[in-house]
Amino acid sequence: MVVKLAIVGAPQSGKTTIFNSLTGGRASSAAYSASLAPDIGVAKVPDSRLQVLEDIFRPGKTVPAEVSYIDIPGSLKGFGKEGPGAELLGYLTTADALLQVVRAFAEDGVPHSEGSLDPGRDMESLDLQLAVSDLAIIERRIGKLETGWKGAAAVERESYAKEQLLLQKIKSGLESDVPIRRQGLTAEELKMLSGYQFLTAKPILVVLNIGEEQTPHALQLEHEVGSLHPQFAVVALCGKLEMEFTQLSDVEAAEFREAMGLPTSALDRVIGRSYELLGLISFFTTVSAELKAWTVPRGTPAPKAAGKVHSDMERGFIRAEVVSYRDLESSGSLAEARKRGLLRTEGKSYIVQDGDIVTFLFNV
């Protein structure tokens, strides 16, 4: 699966700069125009394990996992009214999560759209804007359920009543400014709502866009904002600086980071936190001299994971040969891992773990 994140934020928050930093793109950061379409880019998921696996397997090709980013133009203020049209709504509803860029930098000549810097206010306001869309969907659906009730059979009426009760419940929560993701819904309730693609049900990662002079205090700012708003996952970075790093070679970028006291890439942390937020893991395959990383939700059984590689593998799944990354790294080779009894045979009930190196055996 390719994970999709929609980037949203107020005008002048730097979200297109963040998009360019993440994807290595060159999208224009000019002021929003209603004629602009979303920019879409792909980022390779950084994974230090791939280098170790390359040294062991010597593949002809290495394919890391990918994340797709969609830069939604303009503001979501007034969403569902004069805001983004149906096409933009489609990009938002199909995204796995939202990445909200919140401005925390001051810049002369570039006023904040709300008149002042207040990250907490901006973070909270997004859910209020998204709730407009969710409430409109709920009201339309409740109306259809009430109309359909009249001619429905007894079994259908029971189903309608159950759905209507749930929709009324989340509607009440939204009207009390509680997004769906914070309403404590059960797994069964979330499953019932999955077809709606409600926007306030989606996880949100906040990227606190700070100024270059604030970078030495990035982690402190991240902690402070995250502590005040624990319902949000927060990463602090300087988008302008990170975009400049993408224009340098890896060696040059590493030298500049070290000189500025930034030993790790903030963008790598954004991708890492996105995976944590969505409950995703990576496993690896080595087929036809190709080393490839695959992304699946945590808790995925082996046949479902095989289906990510090819649908035939899921249909004809027999078993999986599995070795953990740590065991393979300590062994130094697959042959040595097998000799030590670390290469295991697993059946259909096996739950794939993060870092597993898997060979699927199947028959169709």
C-alpha positions as CSV (number, residue, x, y, z in Angstrom):
1,M,0.0,0.0,0.0
2,V,1.1,3.6,-0.7
3,V,0.2,5.7,2.3
4,K,-1.6,9.0,1.3
5,L,-1.4,12.1,3.4
6,A,-3.2,15.3,2.6
7,I,-1.3,18.5,3.6
8,V,-3.6,21.3,4.9
9,G,-3.0,24.6,6.6
10,A,-3.8,28.3,6.6
11,P,-2.5,30.6,3.9
12,Q,1.1,31.6,4.5
13,S,1.7,28.7,6.9
14,G,4.4,27.3,4.6
15,K,2.5,24.1,3.6
16,T,3.8,24.1,0.0
17,T,7.3,24.6,1.3
18,I,6.8,21.5,3.5
19,F,5.4,19.6,0.5
20,N,8.4,20.5,-1.5
21,S,10.7,19.5,1.3
22,L,9.1,16.1,1.7
23,T,8.8,15.2,-1.9
24,G,11.8,17.1,-3.4
25,G,9.2,18.9,-5.6
26,R,9.3,22.4,-7.0
27,A,5.6,23.4,-6.5
28,S,5.0,27.1,-6.5
29,S,4.4,28.6,-3.1
30,A,2.6,31.6,-4.6
31,A,-0.6,32.9,-3.1
32,Y,-3.6,30.6,-3.4
33,S,-5.8,30.9,-6.5
34,A,-9.1,29.1,-6.9
35,S,-7.8,27.7,-10.2
36,L,-5.0,25.8,-8.6
37,A,-5.2,22.1,-8.5
38,P,-3.5,20.0,-5.7
39,D,0.2,19.2,-6.1
40,I,0.9,15.5,-5.7
41,G,4.3,14.0,-4.9
42,V,5.9,10.9,-3.5
43,A,8.6,10.5,-0.8
44,K,10.7,7.4,-0.2
45,V,10.3,6.1,3.3
46,P,13.8,6.3,5.0
47,D,14.7,3.0,6.6
48,S,18.3,2.3,7.8
49,R,17.6,-1.4,7.7
50,L,17.6,-1.4,3.9
51,Q,21.3,-0.6,3.8
52,V,22.1,-3.6,6.1
53,L,19.9,-5.9,4.0
54,E,21.6,-4.6,0.8
55,D,24.9,-5.6,2.2
56,I,23.6,-9.1,3.0
57,F,21.6,-9.9,-0.1
58,R,23.5,-7.8,-2.7
59,P,20.2,-7.2,-4.7
60,G,20.2,-5.8,-8.3
61,K,17.6,-3.3,-7.2
62,T,16.3,-1.9,-3.9
63,V,12.8,-0.4,-3.7
64,P,11.9,1.4,-0.4
65,A,8.3,2.0,0.7
66,E,6.7,5.2,-0.4
67,V,4.4,7.9,1.0
68,S,2.2,10.0,-1.3
69,Y,1.6,13.7,-0.3
70,I,-1.2,15.9,-1.6
71,D,-0.8,19.6,-1.1
72,I,-4.4,20.9,-0.8
73,P,-4.4,24.5,-2.1
74,G,-6.0,27.3,-0.1
75,S,-7.6,27.4,3.3
76,L,-10.3,25.0,4.6
77,K,-12.1,27.9,6.2
78,G,-15.7,27.8,5.1
79,F,-15.3,24.2,4.1
80,G,-18.4,22.7,2.6
81,K,-19.7,26.1,1.7
82,E,-17.6,28.3,-0.5
83,G,-14.5,26.2,0.2
84,P,-12.8,23.4,-1.8
85,G,-14.9,21.8,-4.5
86,A,-15.9,18.2,-5.0
87,E,-12.5,17.3,-6.5
88,L,-10.6,18.7,-3.5
89,L,-13.0,17.0,-1.1
90,G,-12.2,13.7,-2.9
91,Y,-8.5,14.1,-2.2
92,L,-9.2,14.7,1.5
93,T,-11.6,11.8,1.9
94,T,-9.3,9.3,0.3
95,A,-6.3,10.3,2.3
96,D,-5.2,8.0,5.1
97,A,-4.3,10.9,7.4
98,L,-4.0,14.7,7.4
99,L,-0.8,16.6,7.8
100,Q,-1.6,20.0,9.2
101,V,1.0,22.7,8.8
102,V,0.8,25.2,11.6
103,R,2.7,28.5,11.4
104,A,5.0,29.3,14.3
105,F,7.5,31.5,12.5
106,A,7.4,35.3,12.4
107,E,8.3,37.1,9.1
108,D,8.1,40.8,8.4
109,G,5.9,41.5,5.5
110,V,4.1,38.2,5.7
111,P,1.2,38.6,8.1
112,H,-0.6,35.6,9.6
113,S,-4.0,35.1,8.0
114,E,-5.6,35.3,11.5
115,G,-3.7,38.4,12.5
116,S,-1.4,36.8,15.1
117,L,0.7,33.7,15.7
118,D,-1.2,31.2,17.8
119,P,-0.4,27.6,17.0
120,G,-2.9,26.2,19.5
121,R,-5.8,28.2,18.0
122,D,-4.8,27.1,14.5
123,M,-4.6,23.5,15.5
124,E,-8.0,23.5,17.2
125,S,-9.7,25.4,14.3
126,L,-9.0,22.7,11.7
127,D,-11.3,20.2,13.4
128,L,-14.1,22.8,13.5
129,Q,-13.7,23.4,9.8
130,L,-13.6,19.7,9.0
131,A,-16.7,19.1,11.1
132,V,-18.8,21.2,8.8
133,S,-18.3,18.6,6.1
134,D,-18.9,15.7,8.4
135,L,-22.1,17.3,9.8
136,A,-23.4,17.9,6.3
137,I,-22.9,14.2,5.4
138,I,-24.6,13.0,8.6
139,E,-27.6,15.2,8.1
140,R,-28.1,14.1,4.5
141,R,-27.7,10.4,5.5
142,I,-30.1,10.7,8.4
143,G,-32.7,12.3,6.1
144,K,-32.3,9.3,3.7
145,L,-32.7,6.8,6.5
146,E,-35.9,8.5,7.7
147,T,-37.3,8.4,4.2
148,G,-36.2,4.8,3.6
149,W,-37.7,3.7,6.9
150,K,-41.3,3.9,5.6
151,G,-41.0,1.3,2.9
152,A,-38.3,-0.9,4.6
153,A,-38.7,-4.5,5.7
154,A,-38.4,-5.3,9.4
155,V,-34.8,-6.5,9.0
156,E,-33.8,-3.4,7.2
157,R,-35.5,-1.2,9.8
158,E,-33.4,-2.7,12.5
159,S,-30.3,-1.9,10.5
160,Y,-31.5,1.6,9.7
161,A,-32.3,2.2,13.4
162,K,-28.8,1.1,14.5
163,E,-27.1,3.3,11.9
164,Q,-29.3,6.3,12.7
165,L,-28.5,5.9,16.4
166,L,-24.8,5.9,15.7
167,L,-25.0,8.9,13.4
168,Q,-27.0,10.9,16.0
169,K,-24.4,10.0,18.6
170,I,-21.4,11.3,16.5
171,K,-23.5,14.3,15.4
172,S,-24.0,15.3,19.0
173,G,-20.3,15.0,19.6
174,L,-19.4,17.1,16.6
175,E,-21.8,19.8,17.7
176,S,-20.0,19.8,21.0
177,D,-16.7,20.4,19.2
178,V,-15.5,16.8,19.7
179,P,-14.0,15.3,16.5
180,I,-14.9,11.7,15.7
181,R,-11.4,10.4,16.4
182,R,-11.8,11.6,20.0
183,Q,-15.3,10.2,20.6
184,G,-14.1,6.9,22.0
185,L,-16.0,4.8,19.4
186,T,-15.8,1.0,19.5
187,A,-14.2,-1.1,16.8
188,E,-17.6,-2.2,15.6
189,E,-18.8,1.5,15.4
190,L,-15.7,2.5,13.5
191,K,-16.3,-0.3,11.1
192,M,-19.9,0.9,10.5
193,L,-18.6,4.4,9.7
194,S,-15.7,3.3,7.5
195,G,-17.6,3.9,4.2
196,Y,-18.3,7.5,5.1
197,Q,-14.7,8.6,5.1
198,F,-15.4,11.3,7.8
199,L,-12.7,13.9,7.9
200,T,-12.6,14.4,11.7
201,A,-12.2,10.6,12.0
202,K,-8.8,10.8,10.2
203,P,-5.6,10.9,12.3
204,I,-3.8,14.3,12.2
205,L,-0.1,15.0,12.4
206,V,0.7,18.6,13.1
207,V,3.9,20.0,11.6
208,L,4.9,23.1,13.6
209,N,6.7,25.3,11.0
210,I,9.3,27.3,12.9
211,G,11.8,29.9,11.9
212,E,15.5,29.2,11.4
213,E,16.4,31.0,14.6
214,Q,14.1,28.6,16.5
215,T,15.7,25.4,15.3
216,P,17.9,25.0,18.3
217,H,14.8,24.8,20.4
218,A,12.7,22.7,18.0
219,L,12.3,19.7,20.4
220,Q,11.4,21.9,23.3
221,L,8.8,23.7,21.2
222,E,7.5,20.4,20.0
223,H,7.2,19.2,23.6
224,E,5.5,22.4,24.8
225,V,2.9,22.5,22.1
226,G,2.3,18.7,22.3
227,S,1.8,18.9,26.1
228,L,-0.8,21.7,25.8
229,H,-2.6,19.8,23.0
230,P,-2.0,16.1,23.8
231,Q,-4.7,15.0,21.3
232,F,-2.3,16.0,18.4
233,A,0.9,14.3,17.3
234,V,3.4,17.2,16.8
235,V,6.7,17.5,14.9
236,A,8.5,20.9,14.9
237,L,10.8,21.8,11.9
238,C,11.9,24.7,9.8
239,G,10.3,24.1,6.4
240,K,12.4,26.7,4.6
241,L,15.6,25.2,6.0
242,E,14.5,21.6,5.2
243,M,13.7,22.6,1.6
244,E,17.2,24.1,1.2
245,F,18.7,20.8,2.5
246,T,16.9,18.9,-0.3
247,Q,18.8,20.9,-2.8
248,L,22.2,19.7,-1.4
249,S,23.9,16.4,-1.8
250,D,23.5,14.0,1.1
251,V,27.0,14.7,2.3
252,E,26.6,18.4,2.2
253,A,23.2,18.3,3.9
254,A,24.6,16.1,6.7
255,E,27.5,18.5,7.2
256,F,25.1,21.5,7.5
257,R,22.8,19.6,9.8
258,E,25.7,18.8,12.1
259,A,27.0,22.4,12.1
260,M,23.5,23.6,13.1
261,G,23.1,21.0,15.7
262,L,20.5,19.0,13.7
263,P,21.9,15.5,13.6
264,T,18.7,13.9,12.2
265,S,16.4,14.9,9.4
266,A,13.2,16.4,10.6
267,L,11.5,15.2,7.5
268,D,12.5,11.6,8.3
269,R,10.7,12.1,11.7
270,V,7.6,13.4,9.9
271,I,7.4,10.2,7.9
272,G,8.2,8.0,11.0
273,R,5.5,9.7,13.0
274,S,3.0,9.3,10.2
275,Y,3.6,5.5,10.3
276,E,3.2,5.5,14.1
277,L,0.0,7.5,13.8
278,L,-1.5,5.1,11.3
279,G,-0.2,2.0,13.0
280,L,1.8,0.9,10.0
281,I,4.8,-1.4,9.8
282,S,7.2,-2.5,7.0
283,F,8.3,-6.0,6.0
284,F,10.8,-7.0,3.3
285,T,10.9,-9.4,0.4
286,T,13.8,-10.5,-1.8
287,V,12.5,-11.8,-5.1
288,S,14.2,-11.8,-8.6
289,A,17.2,-10.0,-7.2
290,E,15.0,-7.2,-5.9
291,L,14.9,-6.1,-2.3
292,K,11.6,-4.4,-1.6
293,A,9.9,-2.8,1.5
294,W,6.2,-3.2,1.8
295,T,3.8,-1.3,4.1
296,V,0.9,-3.0,5.9
297,P,-1.2,-2.2,9.0
298,R,0.1,-3.6,12.3
299,G,-1.6,-6.9,13.0
300,T,-1.8,-8.1,9.3
301,P,-1.8,-11.9,8.9
302,A,0.6,-13.5,6.5
303,P,-1.8,-14.2,3.7
304,K,-3.0,-10.6,3.6
305,A,0.6,-9.4,3.6
306,A,1.3,-11.8,0.7
307,G,-1.6,-10.2,-1.1
308,K,0.2,-6.9,-1.0
309,V,2.9,-8.5,-3.1
310,H,0.5,-10.2,-5.5
311,S,-3.1,-11.3,-5.3
312,D,-2.2,-14.8,-6.5
313,M,0.0,-15.2,-3.4
314,E,-2.9,-14.5,-1.1
315,R,-5.3,-16.8,-2.9
316,G,-2.8,-19.7,-3.1
317,F,-1.0,-19.1,0.2
318,I,0.7,-22.2,1.6
319,R,3.2,-20.9,4.1
320,A,5.8,-18.2,4.7
321,E,9.4,-18.5,5.5
322,V,10.3,-15.7,8.0
323,V,13.4,-14.4,9.6
324,S,13.3,-11.2,11.8
325,Y,15.6,-8.3,10.9
326,R,17.5,-8.6,14.1
327,D,18.1,-12.3,13.7
328,L,19.3,-11.8,10.1
329,E,21.5,-8.9,11.0
330,S,23.2,-10.9,13.8
331,S,23.6,-13.9,11.6
332,G,25.1,-12.0,8.7
333,S,23.5,-14.2,6.0
334,L,20.3,-16.1,5.3
335,A,22.3,-19.4,5.2
336,E,23.7,-18.7,8.7
337,A,20.2,-17.8,10.0
338,R,18.9,-21.1,8.7
339,K,21.8,-22.9,10.3
340,R,21.0,-21.3,13.6
341,G,17.4,-22.3,13.3
342,L,16.3,-18.6,13.1
343,L,14.5,-19.0,9.7
344,R,11.0,-20.1,10.6
345,T,8.1,-21.6,8.7
346,E,4.8,-19.8,9.5
347,G,1.2,-20.6,8.6
348,K,-1.9,-18.6,7.8
349,S,-2.4,-17.4,11.4
350,Y,1.0,-15.8,11.6
351,I,0.9,-12.0,12.2
352,V,3.7,-10.3,10.2
353,Q,6.0,-8.2,12.4
354,D,7.9,-5.0,11.7
355,G,11.2,-5.8,10.0
356,D,10.3,-9.4,9.0
357,I,12.1,-10.7,5.9
358,V,9.5,-13.0,4.2
359,T,9.4,-15.5,1.4
360,F,5.8,-16.5,0.6
361,L,5.2,-20.0,-0.8
362,F,1.9,-20.3,-2.8
363,N,0.2,-22.4,-5.4
364,V,-2.5,-21.3,-7.9
